[in-house]
């Protein structure tokens, strides 16, 4: 049985939350309403989490 790596899930969560806050901030700065900015931030968060997950799995499969 392989040892569980705690850093991978924490890295995915950190990237997702950072992307959400950055996406929301940029949307509000460009003039979007708060509700629209939250929706855009959520979409950016999901895309960032999926990209990070796939990137980490590609590097894990090469090892």
Backbone as JSON Lines, residues from 0, in Angstrom:
{"i":0,"aa":"X","n":[0.84,-1.18,0.0],"ca":[0.0,0.0,0.0],"c":[0.89,1.25,0.0]}
{"i":1,"aa":"X","n":[0.55,2.18,-0.85],"ca":[1.34,3.4,-0.93],"c":[1.01,4.35,0.21]}
{"i":2,"aa":"X","n":[1.98,5.14,0.55],"ca":[1.79,6.15,1.59],"c":[0.98,7.31,1.01]}
{"i":3,"aa":"X","n":[0.03,7.82,1.79],"ca":[-0.82,8.92,1.33],"c":[-0.04,10.22,1.36]}
{"i":4,"aa":"X","n":[-0.13,10.99,0.3],"ca":[0.57,12.26,0.2],"c":[-0.4,13.39,0.55]}
{"i":5,"aa":"X","n":[-0.14,14.1,1.64],"ca":[-1.02,15.17,2.09],"c":[-0.84,16.47,1.31]}
{"i":6,"aa":"X","n":[0.28,16.63,0.65],"ca":[0.54,17.9,-0.02],"c":[-0.26,18.07,-1.3]}
{"i":7,"aa":"X","n":[-0.56,17.0,-2.0],"ca":[-1.31,17.11,-3.26],"c":[-2.71,17.7,-3.07]}
{"i":8,"aa":"X","n":[-3.53,17.16,-2.15],"ca":[-4.86,17.76,-1.97],"c":[-4.79,19.18,-1.44]}
{"i":9,"aa":"X","n":[-3.83,19.45,-0.56],"ca":[-3.7,20.82,-0.04],"c":[-3.29,21.79,-1.13]}
{"i":10,"aa":"X","n":[-2.43,21.36,-2.04],"ca":[-2.02,22.22,-3.14],"c":[-3.19,22.5,-4.08]}
{"i":11,"aa":"X","n":[-4.0,21.49,-4.36],"ca":[-5.17,21.68,-5.23],"c":[-6.15,22.65,-4.59]}
{"i":12,"aa":"X","n":[-6.4,22.5,-3.29],"ca":[-7.32,23.41,-2.58],"c":[-6.78,24.82,-2.57]}
{"i":13,"aa":"X","n":[-5.48,24.98,-2.3],"ca":[-4.88,26.32,-2.25],"c":[-4.95,27.01,-3.61]}
{"i":14,"aa":"X","n":[-4.65,26.28,-4.67],"ca":[-4.71,26.87,-6.01],"c":[-6.14,27.25,-6.37]}
{"i":15,"aa":"X","n":[-7.1,26.39,-6.01],"ca":[-8.5,26.68,-6.33],"c":[-9.0,27.92,-5.59]}
{"i":16,"aa":"X","n":[-8.69,28.03,-4.3],"ca":[-9.15,29.2,-3.54],"c":[-8.47,30.49,-4.01]}
{"i":17,"aa":"X","n":[-7.2,30.41,-4.34],"ca":[-6.5,31.58,-4.85],"c":[-7.07,32.01,-6.2]}
{"i":18,"aa":"X","n":[-7.37,31.04,-7.05],"ca":[-7.95,31.36,-8.36],"c":[-9.33,31.97,-8.21]}
{"i":19,"aa":"X","n":[-10.12,31.47,-7.26],"ca":[-11.47,32.02,-7.05],"c":[-11.4,33.47,-6.59]}
{"i":20,"aa":"X","n":[-10.54,33.75,-5.61],"ca":[-10.45,35.12,-5.11],"c":[-9.89,36.06,-6.17]}
{"i":21,"aa":"X","n":[-8.92,35.59,-6.95],"ca":[-8.36,36.42,-8.01],"c":[-9.38,36.66,-9.12]}
{"i":22,"aa":"X","n":[-10.12,35.63,-9.5],"ca":[-11.15,35.79,-10.53],"c":[-12.26,36.72,-10.09]}
{"i":23,"aa":"X","n":[-12.67,36.62,-8.83],"ca":[-13.71,37.51,-8.3],"c":[-13.22,38.95,-8.25]}
{"i":24,"aa":"X","n":[-11.98,39.13,-7.81],"ca":[-11.41,40.47,-7.72],"c":[-11.3,41.14,-9.08]}
{"i":25,"aa":"X","n":[-10.83,40.39,-10.05],"ca":[-10.69,40.95,-11.41],"c":[-12.06,41.26,-12.0]}
{"i":26,"aa":"X","n":[-13.03,40.39,-11.77],"ca":[-14.38,40.63,-12.3],"c":[-15.01,41.88,-11.71]}
{"i":27,"aa":"X","n":[-14.87,42.05,-10.4],"ca":[-15.42,43.24,-9.75],"c":[-14.68,44.49,-10.23]}
{"i":28,"aa":"X","n":[-13.38,44.37,-10.43],"ca":[-12.6,45.52,-10.9],"c":[-13.01,45.94,-12.3]}
{"i":29,"aa":"X","n":[-13.44,44.98,-13.1],"ca":[-13.86,45.3,-14.46],"c":[-15.32,45.73,-14.56]}
{"i":30,"aa":"X","n":[-16.01,45.79,-13.42],"ca":[-17.35,46.34,-13.42],"c":[-18.49,45.34,-13.31]}
{"i":31,"aa":"X","n":[-18.2,44.08,-13.03],"ca":[-19.27,43.1,-12.88],"c":[-19.94,43.26,-11.52]}
{"i":32,"aa":"X","n":[-21.19,42.85,-11.44],"ca":[-21.87,42.88,-10.14],"c":[-21.29,41.81,-9.24]}
{"i":33,"aa":"X","n":[-21.59,41.9,-7.95],"ca":[-21.03,40.96,-6.99],"c":[-21.47,39.52,-7.28]}
{"i":34,"aa":"X","n":[-22.73,39.32,-7.64],"ca":[-23.24,37.98,-7.92],"c":[-22.58,37.39,-9.16]}
{"i":35,"aa":"X","n":[-22.44,38.2,-10.19],"ca":[-21.79,37.74,-11.41],"c":[-20.32,37.44,-11.15]}
{"i":36,"aa":"X","n":[-19.68,38.28,-10.37],"ca":[-18.27,38.07,-10.05],"c":[-18.08,36.78,-9.25]}
{"i":37,"aa":"X","n":[-19.0,36.47,-8.35],"ca":[-18.91,35.21,-7.6],"c":[-19.06,34.01,-8.53]}
{"i":38,"aa":"X","n":[-19.97,34.1,-9.49],"ca":[-20.15,33.01,-10.44],"c":[-18.93,32.82,-11.33]}
{"i":39,"aa":"X","n":[-18.35,33.92,-11.78],"ca":[-17.13,33.84,-12.58],"c":[-15.99,33.27,-11.74]}
{"i":40,"aa":"X","n":[-15.88,33.7,-10.49],"ca":[-14.85,33.18,-9.59],"c":[-15.0,31.69,-9.36]}
{"i":41,"aa":"X","n":[-16.23,31.21,-9.25],"ca":[-16.46,29.78,-9.06],"c":[-16.05,29.0,-10.29]}
{"i":42,"aa":"X","n":[-16.37,29.52,-11.47],"ca":[-15.99,28.84,-12.71],"c":[-14.47,28.78,-12.84]}
{"i":43,"aa":"X","n":[-13.81,29.88,-12.51],"ca":[-12.35,29.92,-12.57],"c":[-11.76,28.94,-11.56]}
{"i":44,"aa":"X","n":[-12.38,28.84,-10.37],"ca":[-11.9,27.92,-9.35],"c":[-11.99,26.47,-9.84]}
{"i":45,"aa":"X","n":[-13.09,26.1,-10.46],"ca":[-13.25,24.73,-10.94],"c":[-12.25,24.41,-12.04]}
{"i":46,"aa":"X","n":[-12.05,25.34,-12.95],"ca":[-11.09,25.13,-14.04],"c":[-9.67,24.99,-13.48]}
{"i":47,"aa":"X","n":[-9.31,25.84,-12.52],"ca":[-7.97,25.78,-11.93],"c":[-7.76,24.47,-11.17]}
{"i":48,"aa":"X","n":[-8.77,24.02,-10.46],"ca":[-8.65,22.76,-9.73],"c":[-8.47,21.58,-10.69]}
{"i":49,"aa":"X","n":[-9.24,21.56,-11.76],"ca":[-9.12,20.47,-12.73],"c":[-7.76,20.49,-13.43]}
{"i":50,"aa":"X","n":[-7.29,21.67,-13.79],"ca":[-5.98,21.77,-14.44],"c":[-4.86,21.34,-13.49]}
{"i":51,"aa":"X","n":[-4.95,21.75,-12.24],"ca":[-3.93,21.38,-11.26],"c":[-3.95,19.87,-11.02]}
{"i":52,"aa":"X","n":[-5.14,19.31,-10.9],"ca":[-5.27,17.87,-10.68],"c":[-4.67,17.09,-11.84]}
{"i":53,"aa":"X","n":[-4.99,17.5,-13.06],"ca":[-4.47,16.77,-14.22],"c":[-2.95,16.93,-14.34]}
{"i":54,"aa":"X","n":[-2.44,18.11,-14.03],"ca":[-1.0,18.34,-14.08],"c":[-0.27,17.49,-13.04]}
{"i":55,"aa":"X","n":[-0.82,17.39,-11.83],"ca":[-0.19,16.58,-10.8],"c":[-0.26,15.09,-11.15]}
{"i":56,"aa":"X","n":[-1.34,14.65,-11.76],"ca":[-1.45,13.24,-12.13],"c":[-0.52,12.88,-13.28]}
{"i":57,"aa":"X","n":[-0.31,13.8,-14.21],"ca":[0.64,13.53,-15.3],"c":[2.04,13.34,-14.74]}
{"i":58,"aa":"X","n":[2.45,14.2,-13.81],"ca":[3.79,14.08,-13.25],"c":[3.89,12.83,-12.37]}
{"i":59,"aa":"X","n":[2.8,12.42,-11.76],"ca":[2.82,11.22,-10.92],"c":[2.91,9.95,-11.77]}
{"i":60,"aa":"X","n":[2.26,9.95,-12.93],"ca":[2.29,8.77,-13.8],"c":[3.66,8.57,-14.44]}
{"i":61,"aa":"X","n":[4.41,9.63,-14.62],"ca":[5.74,9.51,-15.24],"c":[6.75,8.88,-14.29]}
{"i":62,"aa":"X","n":[6.51,8.94,-13.01],"ca":[7.47,8.41,-12.04],"c":[7.46,6.93,-11.97]}
